[in-house]
Amino acid sequence: MRFIAHSMLLNPAFWVVLFLGITVFREWKKRRWISLVGAGLIFLFFTGPPKQIIFYWERAFPSLEVDDSLQGLPILVLGAGGTPEEGIHPVHQLGKSATFRVLEGIRVWQRSPGSTLIMSSAGRDGYLSQAEVYVAAARELGVPATHLDIVPTPKTTHEEAVHFKEKFPQYSKVILVTSAMHMRRAKRLFEAQGIEVVPAPCNFFTLRHPDNSFRMPWPSSEGLVLWGMVFHEVVGMVLLGY
């Protein structure tokens, strides 16, 4: 519950919805049209962005098929959350997005077992880094320690690119594992460091059934989360030039 509350408070969409809710309540008797517009916007924010938009955004890069041309390339898994709680197996210490990323990294490595699987991201000062948690999870799932490495210092995607280049200057090309919505921006950040990227997207938020239909969205807190993700990526790509 504390994590959910923290995520909501940091989500710009939450504050927009709160403002709209107060407006609807105050203006209902005076200006009902304002209230109706506000109620409609609240419904929109809780329903989330149109699934088709996120679908095509996530499909900018296809799922990676590993062939002979990719053999031996380093595989870098970007950070996405994890909590090193004692007494909990590392696999279960992974955040939801991190679980998908670590699994995708392992999937790619299994098809290129001569490669090095590199985990990235810092943790809280004085504690295990997220990268170390991911490595522990990968070892539990069968990846030998000799094929694992870490970049345990970066706290942002930009730092992940910079610190990776600093630690592994011998690599000019990398298989990059991150969430599909995050891939476009992450790829640009690594290319800005002169690193060629082979995208390995994962953690798709929208899946389309073979009958070419989407599940009807319903208002929920997930809608706010998706709006927050879209806002985060747009700010990163447009306002910051990535």
QUITA-V719264 format. One record per residue. N is the residue number from 1. PHI is phi in whole degrees, -180 to 180 (none if undefined). NEAR is the number of other ideal C-beta (glycine too) atoms within 12 Angstrom. D_FIRST is the distance of its C-alpha to the first C-alpha in Angstrom with 2 decimals. Layout:
# QUITA-V719264
N & PHI & NEAR & D_FIRST
N & PHI & NEAR & D_FIRST
This chain:
# QUITA-V719264
1 & none & 8 & 0.00
2 & -64 & 9 & 3.82
3 & -64 & 14 & 5.42
4 & -63 & 15 & 5.12
5 & -62 & 12 & 6.16
6 & -63 & 12 & 8.56
7 & -64 & 23 & 9.90
8 & -65 & 26 & 10.58
9 & -66 & 16 & 12.35
10 & -89 & 18 & 14.40
11 & -91 & 29 & 15.35
12 & -56 & 23 & 18.80
13 & -63 & 33 & 18.56
14 & -61 & 27 & 15.83
15 & -70 & 19 & 18.37
16 & -64 & 24 & 21.17
17 & -63 & 31 & 19.61
18 & -62 & 22 & 18.94
19 & -62 & 19 & 22.57
20 & -64 & 27 & 23.89
21 & -63 & 22 & 22.24
22 & -64 & 17 & 23.87
23 & -63 & 23 & 27.09
24 & -59 & 26 & 27.20
25 & -65 & 17 & 26.80
26 & -78 & 15 & 29.46
27 & -100 & 20 & 31.92
28 & -57 & 18 & 32.01
29 & -79 & 10 & 35.22
30 & -86 & 12 & 36.88
31 & -135 & 14 & 36.33
32 & -67 & 13 & 34.96
33 & -66 & 14 & 35.42
34 & -65 & 20 & 33.00
35 & -64 & 22 & 30.47
36 & -66 & 17 & 31.09
37 & -64 & 18 & 30.72
38 & -62 & 27 & 27.46
39 & -63 & 23 & 26.14
40 & -64 & 18 & 27.35
41 & -68 & 25 & 25.59
42 & -60 & 28 & 22.26
43 & -59 & 21 & 22.90
44 & -63 & 23 & 23.83
45 & -66 & 36 & 20.75
46 & -77 & 30 & 18.41
47 & -76 & 25 & 20.86
48 & 97 & 34 & 20.85
49 & -62 & 31 & 23.94
50 & -54 & 19 & 26.79
51 & -59 & 26 & 26.36
52 & -64 & 17 & 29.96
53 & -64 & 22 & 29.40
54 & -64 & 31 & 26.62
55 & -57 & 24 & 28.74
56 & -72 & 19 & 31.77
57 & -63 & 29 & 29.88
58 & -70 & 33 & 28.50
59 & -88 & 22 & 31.99
60 & -61 & 23 & 33.67
61 & -131 & 29 & 33.97
62 & -74 & 15 & 34.62
63 & -57 & 22 & 33.18
64 & -78 & 29 & 35.21
65 & -106 & 17 & 38.16
66 & -83 & 26 & 39.42
67 & -122 & 13 & 43.23
68 & -62 & 11 & 45.90
69 & -69 & 13 & 45.65
70 & -102 & 25 & 42.17
71 & -61 & 18 & 43.10
72 & 89 & 20 & 42.52
73 & -71 & 34 & 40.31
74 & -67 & 40 & 37.31
75 & -115 & 48 & 33.92
76 & -110 & 50 & 31.20
77 & -101 & 51 & 27.50
78 & -79 & 51 & 25.47
79 & -72 & 43 & 22.14
80 & -155 & 35 & 18.79
81 & 105 & 28 & 16.19
82 & 178 & 37 & 16.01
83 & -130 & 22 & 15.03
84 & -79 & 28 & 18.12
85 & -75 & 14 & 16.82
86 & -66 & 11 & 19.99
87 & 89 & 9 & 20.79
88 & -108 & 16 & 18.94
89 & -61 & 16 & 21.45
90 & -51 & 30 & 21.44
91 & -58 & 23 & 21.15
92 & -91 & 21 & 17.70
93 & -87 & 29 & 16.68
94 & -76 & 38 & 17.05
95 & -70 & 27 & 14.55
96 & -60 & 23 & 15.24
97 & -64 & 32 & 17.83
98 & -63 & 38 & 19.23
99 & -59 & 28 & 19.91
100 & -63 & 31 & 22.05
101 & -68 & 44 & 23.78
102 & -64 & 49 & 24.67
103 & -63 & 30 & 25.93
104 & -66 & 38 & 27.99
105 & -59 & 48 & 29.40
106 & -67 & 36 & 30.47
107 & -59 & 28 & 31.92
108 & -65 & 40 & 34.02
109 & -62 & 38 & 35.07
110 & -61 & 21 & 36.27
111 & -92 & 24 & 38.62
112 & -145 & 29 & 39.76
113 & -65 & 20 & 39.66
114 & -85 & 19 & 41.91
115 & -85 & 33 & 39.28
116 & -101 & 34 & 36.93
117 & -96 & 45 & 33.19
118 & -111 & 39 & 31.61
119 & -104 & 46 & 27.92
120 & -127 & 49 & 26.78
121 & 118 & 40 & 24.19
122 & -81 & 29 & 23.59
123 & -127 & 28 & 20.79
124 & -70 & 16 & 20.06
125 & -57 & 10 & 23.41
126 & 89 & 8 & 24.72
127 & -126 & 17 & 22.60
128 & -57 & 26 & 23.19
129 & -75 & 28 & 23.16
130 & -61 & 39 & 21.29
131 & -58 & 42 & 24.85
132 & -68 & 29 & 25.53
133 & -64 & 42 & 22.49
134 & -65 & 51 & 23.76
135 & -63 & 40 & 27.25
136 & -61 & 28 & 26.27
137 & -65 & 35 & 24.63
138 & -63 & 40 & 27.78
139 & -67 & 24 & 30.00
140 & -61 & 22 & 28.30
141 & -95 & 25 & 29.07
142 & 106 & 18 & 32.68
143 & -84 & 33 & 33.29
144 & -66 & 19 & 35.79
145 & -60 & 16 & 35.07
146 & -69 & 13 & 38.31
147 & -108 & 26 & 36.88
148 & -120 & 32 & 33.69
149 & -150 & 30 & 33.27
150 & -138 & 34 & 30.65
151 & -124 & 37 & 30.24
152 & -91 & 29 & 27.71
153 & -107 & 23 & 28.11
154 & -74 & 32 & 27.03
155 & -116 & 22 & 23.94
156 & -134 & 23 & 24.80
157 & -64 & 36 & 26.60
158 & -60 & 23 & 29.74
159 & -66 & 25 & 29.65
160 & -60 & 42 & 29.17
161 & -68 & 34 & 32.42
162 & -65 & 24 & 34.26
163 & -70 & 32 & 33.32
164 & -63 & 43 & 34.09
165 & -63 & 29 & 37.51
166 & -67 & 17 & 38.14
167 & -81 & 25 & 37.43
168 & -125 & 27 & 39.07
169 & -64 & 13 & 41.93
170 & -76 & 14 & 43.80
171 & -99 & 30 & 41.46
172 & -105 & 18 & 42.34
173 & -144 & 25 & 40.54
174 & -145 & 42 & 37.16
175 & -85 & 43 & 35.17
176 & -104 & 46 & 31.89
177 & -108 & 50 & 28.73
178 & -160 & 44 & 25.79
179 & -64 & 39 & 23.86
180 & -58 & 37 & 26.38
181 & -68 & 38 & 25.09
182 & -91 & 41 & 25.29
183 & -63 & 37 & 28.68
184 & -58 & 30 & 30.99
185 & -71 & 39 & 29.86
186 & -61 & 45 & 29.58
187 & -61 & 33 & 33.06
188 & -64 & 26 & 34.54
189 & -65 & 34 & 33.20
190 & -72 & 41 & 34.75
191 & -65 & 22 & 37.94
192 & -64 & 20 & 38.23
193 & -93 & 29 & 38.60
194 & 81 & 17 & 41.39
195 & -106 & 31 & 39.48
196 & -74 & 20 & 40.17
197 & -114 & 35 & 37.09
198 & -105 & 33 & 36.99
199 & -70 & 36 & 33.74
200 & -129 & 43 & 31.70
201 & -72 & 34 & 28.87
202 & -153 & 37 & 26.04
203 & 54 & 34 & 22.59
204 & -74 & 27 & 24.15
205 & -83 & 34 & 21.84
206 & -123 & 28 & 24.83
207 & -125 & 17 & 27.22
208 & -104 & 18 & 30.34
209 & -67 & 12 & 31.96
210 & -57 & 6 & 35.65
211 & -80 & 7 & 36.67
212 & 72 & 8 & 35.65
213 & -120 & 13 & 32.94
214 & -109 & 19 & 29.29
215 & -69 & 15 & 26.80
216 & -62 & 11 & 26.53
217 & -72 & 23 & 23.34
218 & -122 & 13 & 21.38
219 & -58 & 20 & 19.28
220 & -165 & 15 & 15.56
221 & -65 & 23 & 12.71
222 & -60 & 28 & 14.31
223 & -59 & 32 & 17.29
224 & -64 & 32 & 15.77
225 & -62 & 31 & 14.66
226 & -65 & 33 & 18.26
227 & -62 & 34 & 19.83
228 & -62 & 29 & 18.10
229 & -66 & 35 & 19.50
230 & -62 & 30 & 22.86
231 & -59 & 26 & 22.97
232 & -61 & 27 & 22.26
233 & -70 & 33 & 25.05
234 & -64 & 21 & 27.45
235 & -60 & 16 & 27.20
236 & -64 & 24 & 27.82
237 & -84 & 24 & 30.78
238 & -93 & 15 & 32.43
239 & -71 & 12 & 31.94
240 & -97 & 17 & 32.00
241 & 81 & 12 & 34.68
242 & -123 & 25 & 32.85
